[in-house]
Amino acid sequence: MTLKKDFININSSEIDHYKNKNFELFAVCNHIGKSNSGHYTSLSKHHLLNQWYEFDDKQVKKYDSNVVTKNAYLLFYSQSNN
């Protein structure tokens, strides 16, 4: 499989617009397994409590370990006011 390297066309002025902005990680989608099968979990940060939670099928629990690991598949950021 070959991925086209420039599938998103962003010009330099658009990049400059975000250079001095701050972004905060608020969620992570994890994949454990192979590319054709496996299991997905997610982590999400409660913005008022500043606490991470893990969502795994029907189970939700507090999460206090490293948020970004080798299983991280998608990272979700929001622009921070700081």
Secondary structure, 3 states (H helix, E strand, C coil): CCCCCCCCCCCHHHHHHHHCCEEEEEEEEEEEEECCEEEEEEEEEECCCCEEEEEECCEEEEECCCCCCCCEEEEEEEEECC
